[in-house]
Structures are given as C-alpha cells and as structure tokens.
Amino acid sequence: MASLIIINQPKKWNFSIPGIETISPREYLSNKKFFDDKDIKIYNLSKSYKYQSEGYYVSLLAMARGHKVMPGISTIQDMKSQAVIRVIEHDLDELIQKSLKKESAKKYTLSIYFGKNLAKKNDKLSNQLFNMFRAPLLRAFFIYDSRDKKWHIQNITTIPASEIPEDHKPYVEEFAKIYFTSRNFSSNETKISKKAFTLAILTNPKDIHCPSDEKAIQKFVHAADKKGFDVHLITKDDYAKIPQYDGLFIRETTSVNHHTYRFSQRAKAEGLIVIDDPESIIKCTNKVYLAELLNSHSIPSPKTIVIHKDNLDEVALSITYPTILKQPDGAFSLGVIKVSDPIEFLLKAKEMFEFSDLILAQEFTPTEFDWRVGIIDRKPLYVSKYYMAKNHWQIYDHNSKAQINYGDSESIRIEDAPAGLIKTALKGCNLIGDGFYGVDLKQVGKEFYIIEINDNPSIDSETEDMVLKDELYDRIIEVFWNRIKEKKQ
C-alpha cells in the first residue's frame, strides 16, 4: 500500500523516510492519478483542518476515494468537541494523574508525534491520546485545578509541520519511521452501557426547514411510546442530558458546524444509538464529498466538476450553459444557483469562494419533479415525488413572494416505483451507511441519476407518510428498538 504525506510546502519537508511520497494538498485534490488508485494511506499534515479549507478537503475526499486517512474528518471534529474531550478525559483520568503528578507548574503541554513524546515517561499517555485522536502530530494542553487537585485536558489540537521545533525534528523522523514500519490504522470508541430504554428526539420548533412538522413529531412520539420507549422531546439546551438516553433521533436540520453535529458526536461517544450518526452528517452535508463518492463508484449522477480557484477560468469556458453552481453544504435548495453564461458563472463562483475553497458545477437537468427514496437500515421505506415550485426550476423558490414557495408532492407504493429507481438509490445510499437517508434522483427517460443523498430526510404528515400512514413511523422506531436491544444483549 502506497503512503502519501500531504504537506503545504513539500520542498521544506526534509525528513528522509523510505517509501513515502510527499505532496501538497492541491496536488492530492487535483491530480487524477490519486482519484483512481484505491490502495493509498494518507497522512494529512496540512497547515489547517479548518472547515472547508484544503486540509479539510484532503481528509474528506480521501474518504470518498476509499483511501485510509489520518486524521479522518471524525477526528478533526472530535478535537473541536469539549464533550468528546470530557468523555476521553474521564476514561484516561488515572493515567493523566499518574503521568503528570510530578509536574510543578499549573499548565503542561504534551507534544505527540506519531503516538510518542520526547520524554519516555509520557509514552503511555501519548499513545492513548493518539489512539483516540488519530492525527500524526498532536498537541494536548493540560491545566491543574487546585479545587479538585487534578489535571484536566484543556484542549487538543493538531501541530502544523511548520511548527515542529528544529531540535524535535530528528525525534519526529525517528518516530515516523517506527510508525510507518510497524503500525496500522485503528479506531477506538468509547463504550458506555446503559439499562433504561429511553429515546430522545431532538427538535427545533423555530426551524423553518425542520425535517418533520409538529404532527409528524407527535406520531414519532406515539410510535415510540407504543413500542415501549420512554420518549423525550429535547432541544439544543438539553445537551447535558444526552447520557441519560439510549437513543437519539435528530429531527432538526443538520450541519457540521452546528449543535446538531455536536449532539450526534456526544451521543455516539456516550454509546447511544444515534440517527443521524456523525459520519453520515459529515458525508451527506457536503456535496463535494458526495460527488467524488458517486463518481469513484460509477454511480449515475449529473456530470459534476469540482472547482477551485486555479481551474475556475478553465471550467467557465469549457462547460455547457445553463449550469448549476453549488455550495458544498447548502440544504433545501439554498446555496444552489443556476447561471447562464461565463460572466455570471465567474461572478457567482467568486462569491461562493468566500465560504469554501471548493465548490461544484453540475450539469443542469430540468425535470418536472425529483424522486425521493427514503431508506433506513439499508431497506427502502417510502418513495415520493417532489414537483418544482410554480414557474421555477427548483422544488423551493426562495425568492418567491408567494405564501407557498414550494411545489406539490405525492407518494407512491414502493412496489409501484420503477425498479431502476430503487436499485440506484440503494447503491448510492449503501456507500454512506445504514442510517436513515433520503436519496434525491432525476429521471431522464428510463435512466436515474442521483442528485443528493440527505442524512436528515423529511418526514412530514400527509406527505412522505401518504402510503404507509402510521406504519412509517413504526418502522423507523423499530430500527432504534432493535439496535438498542442488540447493543444491550
């Protein structure tokens, strides 16, 4: 298996490690040879993993391409979460106190290079933190609290390669060589067992684009109660209550830089069955990732080009108009723009680059309606049609002044749906996971093309439940019940 170190200034990387190729983030993102080869390990040492930076996209697209990557997106997000850090601190408390008991200062910084520290006495703690936060170069900040007379993890960050002290570099090279020749990727999860059968449903009554209306939420409550759950409706203010539950069902519009993702992270760290799980949120809320994923597995989707600042002019002159520009993390048709010519393309693209280093240009495929296939536990659940808003090319017309700015919808029986529709939806969805997804597809003749895979699909009363009625809610709750029961056995 080939190994790549991704670093912003490869020429300044002076370490001599046999068999390791060193390239820039831009090279990895744009060179076609890295699209096709699946047998690659990625060690991402980019200067920043900030959301939608190039370093972020290296880890995100490595996942889409089937490469093994360190750090993964989940690790990057975990380091931002004090909830995850607190859970890990609890698990490592005895080791932390033992390792730092002789430190006289009130603060201590631990530099971790491929699981090791320069001081051998810190090796065990360094290795444990490295196993929980899988990043090649880590820095853990500890602070001593005189009230409880204990050390606590204050923060955990990655170390840009440019910040490695010169006198540390020989050690880092040695640790890297040891790691590359003797270690494999692994993962660790915090597992916390519980006894009660309780289900929390995260909602936001003020969310105008919430994935379930009030009547649907009450149907979920009824279905859960009927099944035997102690069910609770919670909001973003109930974060501290997560450990009390066995399952978390997120019925609020999800996003990575949002409390919904933190709830999902915390729930997974606490051992809950959670839908949407953190990885599904990461994968589904980013259209760049989905485009790469579908393309790398040859699943039909409209022709899509990933755009960065270096290929912007070239793409503007080479594509067919009209075309669709997409912000990577837009939802409910937001951040999706139709442009008519190269001038408009360049203008709108430059506006989008203010929020993301990468955006998408997608072939315009006009249809009367979009298909939506709801899937849970890798099985089709419902099939709906969403018609375009009146005199508009999208389902939602956000510029409309009309009271109703969205198109009609209808649902049909799964057995009446075209076989190719279900087959294509399942093929795409199974690449994401076994959670609850809504696959949006366009139909052109007898062919079906995946537009998006949503991790948080709509379930509204008298829309998606038109065919199954209350049974739709029962089936979703049944998945929670079976998974919690299996976990407790």
Summary of the structure (lengths in Angstrom):
residues: 489
radius of gyration: 24.0
end to end distance: 38.0
largest distance: 73.5
contacts: 1551
relative contact order: 0.10
helix: 37%
strand: 24%
